Amino acid sequence: MPDKLIMDRVKATPRCDWPVADQELCGAGHYVGLYGGEHIAATEFVIGATLVQYGCTATDILIGLIIGNILAVLSFTFLCAALAVDTRLTLYTYLSRILGGKMQKAYNAVLGIGLAALAASGISISGTAIRRIFQVPIQTEWYPTNLRFVVIVLILGAVVTFIAANGFEAVSRFAATCVPWMISLFFVSLLITLPQLIQAVGSAGVHSPADFLDLLNHYVWTGDNGAGGQHLGIMHVIGFAWICNLAWHVGLNDMPMLRFAKTYKYGAISAVGMFVGHFFAWIVAGIMGATASIILSTPLAILDPGEVTFTLLGYTGLIAVIIAGWTTANPTIYRITLAFNVIFHKIERKKLTYILGGIITIVACFPGCQGAADILTYLGLAVEGIGAVCVTEHFLFPKIGLTRYWNLYRRKDMNLAATVSWVLSIVFDAVMIGSGVMHQNLVFIPSFFVAAVSYVILAGLMGAKETYEREEKEEMEYEQALQEYVNSMRSEEQKPEKPVLARTLRGIGFVGLAVFVVCGILCGMNVFPLASYKILSLVLSLLYFICNGTAMVMIYRNQPLAEDAS
């Protein structure tokens, strides 16, 4: 039986610092939807087009993305998921143990700024779709050149911020319903874009895999990125696919999701997001971008996602960009608020969401923020050093005789060894990239070891070599007591009932989605006219979202939203 001091500490532990209760563990199906929704988003339209401008061949792209995404899945599984399942803690709680309170706030500030840039990118990308509806000119400068574009983004940002502040959980539920439609959309996009590409270039068509690869090599990934451009190869593609989610796997920002997994092996389900979103969707987006560029006789570099998707898919393509940007920005703004809430803890969460959302919306008015590839890369590099510190302490320290949580046992509010190691990794990145010695897509590999090795040395000198038997025993007793307390406080979540009408509506929505795909296949085979399909696909898409949205409201209307744990 835990003594009174331990139980007093347990009961004083904030709810946000509770580990996951045994009855809250999630099955594999939960993660299929999560990773599908998270990684099939607005950034895919931009990144797919960016890869076209790499100056790579189609072979470089296809093989590079396969290898890079496999490495990303392994990082999700054996680093982030393994650590999350082992601790059952949120990243913020875990970092407070490793880094101390002061350094955790510094980390949250860096992470929050990076996520803010990503959220602004999502809002601005959605703005390109609405821009196309109202015939606003393409914004080719880094700053806005049309007042109507600014108004569009301000309105869109206000809506996104309001939803993030008041209905995040409902939005995340609806975002899960977007996944089947987004996957279907990219599949259909490939089928109806290829005939348009073949017609535009006067090709004899695709009759075999070799013909398909030849078409991509000649007109999409040609190995030429223009005069004076930097030629990138397969290693850069591998590095980019791996680094694109560096902040989420090596940087451990998917710990809050993966801590609910029954086993660390569920980290492998990230393959759904990596290979549907970061392989298939990137390839399709690249083909779409190159095709639109040829049809419009306009360089891809000055075409935005709205113009590309409208050219090939009509208004259905614009819906895709709007929804993808929305499902990117909403959860990102929510995460930003959680990150900054640690720093500005006296400001109520909803009020802070409005403040941060307003700042992000202003940034989104500048089209230069749409460079999602660079945002994701630099965000990953900024937080990777902390990920290296945590991975090293958690997995390596017990094997080499150093003490895990040594800074916690010393009651230090700042882990100086971790701070120096983090700064060294960032300086290393800046020097290597700035001097041109290493490309930004590859520098994260040695940077990880710079942080890890320096942390082992510095931590050993600053106290990790010492033993803390009494502190370790107290912490173990506290963790066990806290887990038992949490298990007793958490009850089995009741699954909401699904009314017959809701099930019927969802059924109608998915029938409409099936017709959407079948007609898309027929359109790709030139059996169904493209102009007619653009209209039909819009109608079927609206039917799908109306039916599924209504069904979701019916299912969850009597289900209270979870309390915010922050």
C-alpha positions as CSV (number, residue, x, y, z in Angstrom):
1,M,0.0,0.0,0.0
2,P,1.6,3.4,-1.0
3,D,2.3,5.7,1.9
4,K,0.4,8.9,2.4
5,L,3.2,11.2,0.9
6,I,3.1,9.2,-2.3
7,M,-0.7,9.3,-2.5
8,D,-0.7,13.0,-1.8
9,R,1.7,13.5,-4.7
10,V,-0.5,11.2,-6.9
11,K,-3.7,13.1,-6.2
12,A,-1.9,16.4,-6.8
13,T,-0.7,15.3,-10.3
14,P,-2.5,17.3,-13.0
15,R,-4.8,15.4,-15.2
16,C,-2.6,16.3,-18.3
17,D,0.3,14.4,-16.6
18,W,-1.6,11.2,-16.1
19,P,-0.4,8.1,-17.9
20,V,-2.9,6.3,-20.2
21,A,-5.2,4.0,-18.2
22,D,-5.3,0.3,-19.2
23,Q,-8.9,0.5,-20.4
24,E,-8.0,3.4,-22.7
25,L,-5.7,1.5,-24.9
26,C,-6.6,1.6,-28.6
27,G,-6.6,-1.2,-31.3
28,A,-4.9,-1.1,-34.7
29,G,-8.0,0.2,-36.5
30,H,-7.9,3.5,-34.5
31,Y,-4.4,4.3,-36.0
32,V,-5.4,3.5,-39.6
33,G,-7.8,6.4,-39.5
34,L,-5.5,8.7,-37.6
35,Y,-2.5,8.3,-39.9
36,G,-4.7,8.4,-43.0
37,G,-6.2,11.7,-41.9
38,E,-2.9,13.3,-40.7
39,H,-0.8,12.6,-43.8
40,I,-3.2,12.9,-46.7
41,A,-3.5,16.6,-46.5
42,A,-3.0,20.0,-48.2
43,T,0.8,19.8,-48.0
44,E,0.7,16.8,-50.4
45,F,-0.4,19.0,-53.3
46,V,2.5,21.4,-52.7
47,I,5.2,18.8,-52.0
48,G,4.2,16.6,-55.0
49,A,4.8,19.7,-57.2
50,T,8.0,20.5,-55.4
51,L,9.5,17.1,-56.2
52,V,8.9,17.7,-59.9
53,Q,11.3,20.7,-59.6
54,Y,14.0,18.5,-58.0
55,G,15.6,17.7,-61.3
56,C,15.3,14.0,-60.6
57,T,14.3,11.1,-62.9
58,A,11.1,9.1,-62.3
59,T,13.2,6.2,-61.1
60,D,14.9,8.4,-58.5
61,I,11.5,9.6,-57.3
62,L,9.8,6.2,-57.1
63,I,12.7,4.2,-55.6
64,G,13.8,7.2,-53.3
65,L,10.3,7.6,-51.9
66,I,9.9,3.9,-51.2
67,I,13.2,3.7,-49.3
68,G,12.7,7.0,-47.5
69,N,9.2,6.2,-46.3
70,I,10.3,2.8,-45.1
71,L,12.9,4.5,-43.0
72,A,10.2,6.9,-41.7
73,V,7.9,4.0,-40.7
74,L,10.8,2.3,-38.9
75,S,11.5,5.6,-37.0
76,F,7.8,5.8,-36.0
77,T,7.8,2.2,-34.8
78,F,11.1,1.7,-33.0
79,L,11.7,5.2,-31.7
80,C,8.5,7.2,-31.1
81,A,6.1,4.3,-30.6
82,A,8.5,2.3,-28.5
83,L,9.1,5.2,-26.2
84,A,5.5,6.2,-26.1
85,V,4.2,2.8,-25.2
86,D,7.0,2.3,-22.6
87,T,6.1,5.6,-20.8
88,R,2.4,6.1,-21.6
89,L,3.0,9.8,-21.2
90,T,2.4,12.8,-23.4
91,L,5.5,14.3,-24.9
92,Y,5.2,17.4,-22.7
93,T,5.0,15.4,-19.5
94,Y,7.9,13.2,-20.6
95,L,10.0,16.3,-21.5
96,S,9.5,17.8,-18.1
97,R,11.2,14.7,-16.6
98,I,14.1,14.8,-19.0
99,L,14.7,18.4,-19.6
100,G,13.3,20.3,-16.6
101,G,10.6,23.0,-16.7
102,K,12.6,25.9,-18.1
103,M,14.0,23.9,-21.1
104,Q,10.6,22.4,-21.8
105,K,9.2,25.9,-22.3
106,A,12.0,26.7,-24.7
107,Y,11.3,23.5,-26.6
108,N,7.5,24.3,-26.7
109,A,8.2,27.8,-28.1
110,V,10.4,26.4,-30.9
111,L,7.8,23.7,-31.7
112,G,4.9,26.1,-31.5
113,I,6.6,28.6,-34.0
114,G,7.3,25.7,-36.4
115,L,3.7,24.4,-36.2
116,A,2.4,27.9,-36.6
117,A,4.2,28.2,-39.9
118,L,2.7,24.8,-41.0
119,A,-0.9,25.9,-40.0
120,A,-0.4,29.2,-41.9
121,S,0.7,27.1,-44.9
122,G,-2.5,25.0,-44.7
123,I,-4.8,28.1,-44.5
124,S,-3.0,29.8,-47.3
125,I,-3.1,26.7,-49.6
126,S,-6.9,26.5,-48.9
127,G,-7.1,30.1,-49.9
128,T,-5.7,29.3,-53.4
129,A,-8.8,27.1,-54.0
130,I,-11.2,29.9,-53.0
131,R,-9.1,32.3,-54.9
132,R,-9.8,30.3,-58.1
133,I,-13.5,30.3,-57.5
134,F,-13.6,34.1,-57.3
135,Q,-11.2,34.6,-60.2
136,V,-8.5,36.2,-58.1
137,P,-5.1,36.3,-59.8
138,I,-2.5,33.7,-58.8
139,Q,-0.2,35.2,-56.1
140,T,3.3,34.8,-57.5
141,E,5.1,36.9,-55.0
142,W,6.0,36.0,-51.4
143,Y,3.7,38.9,-50.3
144,P,0.0,39.3,-51.3
145,T,-0.6,41.4,-54.4
146,N,-4.4,41.3,-54.4
147,L,-6.7,42.6,-51.6
148,R,-9.3,40.0,-52.4
149,F,-6.8,37.2,-51.6
150,V,-6.1,38.8,-48.2
151,V,-9.9,39.0,-47.5
152,I,-10.3,35.3,-48.5
153,V,-7.5,34.2,-46.2
154,L,-8.7,36.3,-43.3
155,I,-12.2,34.9,-43.5
156,L,-10.9,31.3,-43.9
157,G,-8.5,31.8,-41.0
158,A,-11.3,33.2,-38.8
159,V,-13.4,30.1,-39.5
160,V,-10.6,27.7,-38.9
161,T,-9.6,29.4,-35.6
162,F,-13.2,29.5,-34.4
163,I,-13.6,25.7,-35.0
164,A,-10.2,24.9,-33.4
165,A,-11.2,26.9,-30.3
166,N,-14.7,25.5,-29.9
167,G,-15.1,22.2,-31.7
168,F,-11.8,20.5,-32.2
169,E,-12.9,17.1,-31.3
170,A,-15.9,17.3,-33.6
171,V,-13.6,18.4,-36.4
172,S,-11.3,15.5,-35.8
173,R,-14.2,13.1,-35.9
174,F,-15.3,14.6,-39.3
175,A,-11.7,14.6,-40.6
176,A,-11.7,10.9,-40.2
177,T,-14.6,10.7,-42.7
178,C,-12.5,12.7,-45.2
179,V,-9.9,9.9,-45.5
180,P,-11.8,7.5,-47.8
181,W,-12.8,10.4,-50.0
182,M,-9.2,11.9,-50.2
183,I,-7.8,8.5,-51.1
184,S,-10.4,8.0,-53.7
185,L,-9.8,11.5,-55.1
186,F,-6.1,10.9,-55.6
187,F,-6.8,7.5,-57.2
188,V,-9.3,9.1,-59.6
189,S,-7.0,12.0,-60.2
190,L,-4.3,9.7,-61.5
191,L,-6.8,8.0,-63.8
192,I,-8.2,11.1,-65.4
193,T,-4.9,13.1,-65.4
194,L,-2.9,10.6,-67.4
195,P,-5.2,10.8,-70.5
196,Q,-5.0,14.6,-70.3
197,L,-1.2,14.4,-70.2
198,I,-1.1,11.9,-73.0
199,Q,-3.3,14.2,-75.2
200,A,-1.3,17.3,-74.3
201,V,2.1,15.9,-75.3
202,G,0.8,13.8,-78.2
203,S,2.0,10.5,-76.7
204,A,1.0,7.1,-78.1
205,G,-0.4,6.2,-74.7
206,V,0.3,3.8,-71.9
207,H,0.1,0.1,-72.6
208,S,2.6,-1.3,-70.1
209,P,4.5,-0.3,-67.0
210,A,7.5,0.5,-69.2
211,D,5.3,3.0,-71.2
212,F,4.1,4.6,-67.9
213,L,7.7,5.0,-66.6
214,D,8.8,6.4,-70.0
215,L,6.0,9.0,-69.9
216,L,7.0,10.1,-66.4
217,N,10.7,10.3,-67.4
218,H,9.9,12.4,-70.4
219,Y,7.2,14.8,-69.1
220,V,7.1,14.8,-65.3
221,W,10.4,13.9,-63.7
222,T,12.7,14.6,-66.6
223,G,16.0,15.0,-64.8
224,D,16.1,18.7,-65.7
225,N,15.0,21.4,-63.3
226,G,15.9,24.3,-65.6
227,A,19.0,26.4,-66.3
228,G,21.2,27.0,-63.3
229,G,19.1,24.8,-61.0
230,Q,20.6,22.4,-58.5
231,H,20.3,18.8,-59.6
232,L,19.2,16.4,-56.8
233,G,19.4,12.6,-56.9
234,I,18.0,9.6,-55.3
235,M,19.7,10.2,-51.9
236,H,18.1,13.6,-51.6
237,V,14.7,12.0,-52.3
238,I,15.3,9.3,-49.7
239,G,16.4,12.0,-47.2
240,F,13.4,14.2,-47.9
241,A,10.8,11.4,-47.5
242,W,12.5,10.5,-44.2
243,I,13.0,14.1,-42.9
244,C,9.5,15.2,-43.9
245,N,8.0,13.9,-40.6
246,L,11.2,14.1,-38.6
247,A,9.5,16.3,-36.0
248,W,6.8,13.6,-35.5
249,H,9.0,10.4,-35.3
250,V,12.5,11.2,-34.2
251,G,11.3,14.5,-32.7
252,L,8.7,12.3,-30.8
253,N,5.7,14.6,-31.4
254,D,3.5,11.6,-32.2
255,M,4.0,10.4,-28.6
256,P,0.6,11.8,-27.5
257,M,-1.2,9.6,-30.1
258,L,1.0,6.5,-29.9
259,R,0.9,6.3,-26.1
260,F,-2.6,4.8,-26.4
261,A,-1.3,1.9,-28.6
262,K,-1.6,-1.6,-27.2
263,T,1.9,-2.4,-28.5
264,Y,4.7,-0.3,-30.1
265,K,4.2,-2.4,-33.2
266,Y,1.3,-0.2,-34.0
267,G,3.8,2.4,-35.1
268,A,4.1,0.4,-38.3
269,I,0.6,1.5,-39.1
270,S,2.2,4.9,-40.0
271,A,2.8,3.2,-43.3
272,V,-0.8,4.1,-44.2
273,G,0.1,7.7,-44.0
274,M,3.6,7.3,-45.5
275,F,2.7,5.2,-48.5
276,V,-0.8,6.5,-49.3
277,G,0.0,10.2,-48.5
278,H,3.8,10.5,-48.9
279,F,4.2,8.1,-51.8
280,F,1.1,7.7,-53.8
281,A,-0.4,11.2,-53.2
282,W,3.0,12.9,-53.9
283,I,3.4,11.0,-57.1
284,V,-0.1,11.8,-58.3
285,A,0.3,15.5,-57.2
286,G,3.5,15.6,-59.2
287,I,1.9,14.2,-62.3
288,M,-1.0,16.7,-61.9
289,G,1.3,19.6,-61.5
290,A,3.4,18.7,-64.6
291,T,0.2,18.1,-66.6
292,A,-1.4,21.4,-65.6
293,S,1.9,23.2,-66.4
294,I,1.9,21.7,-70.0
295,I,-1.8,22.4,-70.6
296,L,-1.6,26.0,-69.4
297,S,1.9,26.6,-70.9
298,T,2.9,28.0,-67.6
299,P,5.9,27.1,-65.4
300,L,4.9,24.9,-62.5
301,A,6.7,27.2,-60.1
302,I,4.1,29.9,-60.4
303,L,1.0,27.7,-60.4
304,D,-0.7,27.2,-57.0
305,P,-2.7,24.1,-55.9
306,G,-6.0,25.7,-56.7
307,E,-5.1,26.4,-60.3
308,V,-3.6,22.9,-60.8
309,T,-6.5,21.0,-59.4
310,F,-9.2,23.2,-61.1
311,T,-7.5,22.7,-64.5
312,L,-7.6,18.9,-64.2
313,L,-10.6,18.2,-61.9
314,G,-12.8,21.2,-62.0
315,Y,-14.6,22.3,-58.8
316,T,-14.0,18.9,-57.2
317,G,-10.3,19.6,-57.1
318,L,-11.0,22.9,-55.3
319,I,-13.0,21.1,-52.7
320,A,-10.1,18.7,-52.2
321,V,-7.7,21.6,-51.6
322,I,-10.1,23.4,-49.2
323,I,-10.8,20.2,-47.1
324,A,-7.1,19.2,-47.1
325,G,-6.0,22.6,-45.9
326,W,-8.8,22.7,-43.3
327,T,-7.9,19.2,-41.9
328,T,-4.2,20.3,-41.8
329,A,-4.7,23.7,-40.1
330,N,-7.3,22.8,-37.5
331,P,-5.4,20.1,-35.5
332,T,-2.2,22.1,-36.0
333,I,-3.6,25.2,-34.4
334,Y,-4.9,23.0,-31.5
335,R,-1.4,21.6,-31.0
336,I,0.1,25.0,-31.1
337,T,-2.2,26.2,-28.4
338,L,-1.2,23.2,-26.2
339,A,2.5,24.0,-26.8
340,F,2.2,27.7,-25.9
341,N,-0.2,27.0,-23.1
342,V,2.8,25.6,-21.1
343,I,4.4,29.0,-21.5
344,F,1.3,31.3,-21.2
345,H,-0.5,29.1,-18.6
346,K,-2.3,32.1,-17.1
347,I,-4.2,32.7,-20.4
348,E,-7.3,30.5,-20.8
349,R,-7.0,28.0,-23.6
350,K,-9.8,29.2,-25.8
351,K,-8.6,32.8,-25.6
352,L,-5.1,31.7,-26.4
353,T,-6.4,29.8,-29.4
354,Y,-8.0,33.0,-30.8
355,I,-4.8,35.0,-30.2
356,L,-2.5,32.5,-31.9
357,G,-5.1,31.8,-34.7
358,G,-5.2,35.5,-35.4
359,I,-1.4,35.7,-35.7
360,I,-1.3,32.6,-37.9
361,T,-4.1,34.0,-40.2
362,I,-2.1,37.2,-40.8
363,V,1.0,35.1,-41.7
364,A,-1.2,33.0,-44.0
365,C,-2.0,36.1,-46.1
366,F,1.6,35.9,-47.4
367,P,1.8,33.3,-50.2
368,G,5.4,32.7,-49.3
369,C,4.3,30.6,-46.4
370,Q,3.0,27.9,-48.7
371,G,6.4,26.3,-49.0
372,A,5.4,23.3,-46.9
373,A,8.4,21.2,-47.9
374,D,10.9,23.7,-46.3
375,I,8.7,24.3,-43.3
376,L,8.5,20.6,-42.5
377,T,12.3,20.2,-43.1
378,Y,13.4,23.0,-40.9
379,L,10.8,22.2,-38.2
380,G,12.3,18.7,-38.1
381,L,15.8,19.9,-37.9
382,A,14.9,22.4,-35.1
383,V,13.5,19.7,-32.7
384,E,15.5,16.7,-33.8
385,G,18.2,17.4,-31.2
386,I,15.7,17.0,-28.4
387,G,14.5,13.8,-29.9
388,A,18.0,12.5,-30.0
389,V,18.5,13.5,-26.3
390,C,15.3,11.7,-25.2
391,V,16.0,8.5,-27.3
392,T,19.6,8.4,-26.0
393,E,18.6,8.7,-22.4
394,H,15.7,6.3,-22.6
395,F,17.2,3.5,-24.6
396,L,21.0,3.9,-24.4
397,F,21.6,5.1,-20.8
398,P,20.5,1.9,-19.0
399,K,22.8,-0.1,-21.3
400,I,25.9,1.9,-20.7
401,G,25.6,2.4,-17.0
402,L,24.1,5.9,-16.9
403,T,21.0,6.8,-14.9
404,R,17.7,7.5,-16.7
405,Y,15.9,10.6,-15.3
406,W,19.1,11.8,-13.6
407,N,18.2,15.5,-14.0
408,L,14.8,14.8,-12.4
409,Y,16.5,13.2,-9.4
410,R,18.8,16.1,-9.0
411,R,15.7,18.4,-8.9
412,K,17.2,20.7,-11.6
413,D,14.8,22.9,-13.5
414,M,17.1,22.9,-16.5
415,N,19.1,20.1,-18.0
416,L,22.2,21.9,-19.1
417,A,23.7,18.8,-20.8
418,A,20.6,18.5,-23.0
419,T,20.5,22.3,-23.7
420,V,24.1,22.3,-25.0
421,S,23.5,19.2,-27.1
422,W,20.4,20.6,-28.6
423,V,22.2,23.9,-29.5
424,L,25.1,22.0,-30.9
425,S,22.8,20.0,-33.3
426,I,21.2,23.3,-34.5
427,V,24.6,25.0,-35.0
428,F,25.8,21.9,-36.9
429,D,22.8,22.0,-39.2
430,A,23.2,25.7,-39.8
431,V,26.9,25.4,-40.6
432,M,26.6,22.4,-42.9
433,I,23.6,23.8,-44.8
434,G,24.9,27.4,-44.9
435,S,28.4,26.4,-46.2
436,G,26.9,24.0,-48.8
437,V,28.8,21.0,-47.3
438,M,25.5,19.1,-46.9
439,H,22.1,19.4,-48.4
440,Q,19.2,20.2,-46.0
441,N,17.6,16.8,-46.8
442,L,20.6,14.8,-45.5
443,V,22.1,16.9,-42.7
444,F,19.7,15.4,-40.1
445,I,21.5,12.1,-40.0
446,P,24.9,13.3,-38.7
447,S,23.1,15.9,-36.7
448,F,21.3,13.2,-34.7
449,F,24.6,11.7,-33.7
450,V,26.1,15.1,-32.8
451,A,23.3,15.6,-30.3
452,A,23.4,12.0,-29.0
453,V,27.2,11.7,-28.5
454,S,27.5,15.1,-26.9
455,Y,24.7,14.3,-24.6
456,V,26.2,11.1,-23.4
457,I,29.5,12.9,-22.7
458,L,28.0,15.9,-21.0
459,A,25.4,14.1,-19.0
460,G,28.0,11.7,-17.7
461,L,30.1,14.7,-16.5
462,M,27.1,16.5,-15.0
463,G,25.6,13.7,-12.9
464,A,24.2,10.8,-15.0
465,K,27.1,8.5,-13.9
466,E,25.9,8.8,-10.3
467,T,23.4,6.4,-8.7
468,Y,20.2,7.6,-7.2
469,E,18.8,4.5,-5.5
470,R,16.5,6.3,-3.1
471,E,15.1,8.7,-5.8
472,E,14.6,5.8,-8.3
473,K,12.7,3.8,-5.7
474,E,10.5,6.7,-4.8
475,E,9.8,7.5,-8.5
476,M,9.0,3.8,-9.2
477,E,6.6,3.7,-6.3
478,Y,5.0,7.0,-7.4
479,E,4.6,5.8,-11.0
480,Q,3.0,2.5,-9.9
481,A,0.6,4.3,-7.5
482,L,-0.3,6.8,-10.2
483,Q,-1.0,4.1,-12.7
484,E,-3.3,2.3,-10.2
485,Y,-5.0,5.6,-9.4
486,V,-5.6,6.5,-13.0
487,N,-6.9,3.0,-13.7
488,S,-9.4,3.4,-10.9
489,M,-10.5,6.8,-12.0
490,R,-10.9,6.1,-15.7
491,S,-14.0,4.2,-16.8
492,E,-14.6,2.3,-20.0
493,E,-15.6,4.8,-22.7
494,Q,-19.1,4.1,-23.8
495,K,-19.3,3.7,-27.6
496,P,-21.9,6.0,-29.0
497,E,-25.0,4.3,-30.5
498,K,-25.4,4.5,-34.2
499,P,-29.1,5.3,-35.1
500,V,-30.6,3.5,-38.1
501,L,-30.9,6.7,-40.0
502,A,-27.2,7.6,-39.4
503,R,-26.1,4.2,-40.6
504,T,-28.4,4.6,-43.7
505,L,-26.9,8.0,-44.5
506,R,-23.4,6.7,-44.2
507,G,-24.4,3.9,-46.5
508,I,-25.7,6.3,-49.0
509,G,-22.5,8.4,-48.8
510,F,-20.3,5.4,-49.4
511,V,-22.5,4.3,-52.3
512,G,-22.0,7.7,-53.8
513,L,-18.2,7.4,-53.2
514,A,-18.3,4.0,-55.0
515,V,-20.0,5.6,-58.0
516,F,-17.4,8.5,-57.8
517,V,-14.6,5.9,-58.2
518,V,-16.3,3.7,-60.9
519,C,-17.2,6.7,-63.1
520,G,-13.6,8.0,-62.6
521,I,-12.3,4.7,-63.9
522,L,-14.6,4.9,-66.9
523,C,-13.5,8.5,-67.5
524,G,-9.9,7.4,-67.4
525,M,-10.8,4.8,-70.1
526,N,-12.4,7.5,-72.2
527,V,-15.8,5.8,-71.8
528,F,-17.3,8.7,-69.7
529,P,-16.8,12.3,-70.9
530,L,-14.3,14.3,-68.8
531,A,-16.6,17.4,-68.8
532,S,-19.5,15.4,-67.5
533,Y,-17.4,13.7,-64.9
534,K,-16.2,17.0,-63.5
535,I,-19.9,17.9,-62.8
536,L,-20.8,14.4,-61.6
537,S,-17.8,14.2,-59.2
538,L,-18.8,17.5,-57.6
539,V,-22.3,16.3,-57.0
540,L,-21.2,12.9,-55.6
541,S,-18.5,14.6,-53.4
542,L,-21.1,16.9,-51.9
543,L,-23.5,14.0,-51.4
544,Y,-20.7,12.1,-49.5
545,F,-19.9,14.9,-47.2
546,I,-23.5,15.9,-46.5
547,C,-24.5,12.3,-45.7
548,N,-21.4,11.5,-43.5
549,G,-21.5,14.9,-41.8
550,T,-25.1,14.6,-40.9
551,A,-24.6,11.0,-39.7
552,M,-21.7,12.1,-37.5
553,V,-23.8,14.8,-35.9
554,M,-26.6,12.2,-35.2
555,I,-24.1,9.7,-33.7
556,Y,-22.2,12.2,-31.5
557,R,-24.9,14.8,-30.6
558,N,-25.5,13.2,-27.2
559,Q,-21.8,12.3,-26.7
560,P,-20.1,15.0,-24.6
561,L,-16.8,16.3,-25.9
562,A,-13.8,15.2,-23.9
563,E,-12.4,17.8,-21.4
564,D,-9.3,19.5,-22.6
565,A,-6.5,18.0,-20.7
566,S,-4.2,20.9,-21.0
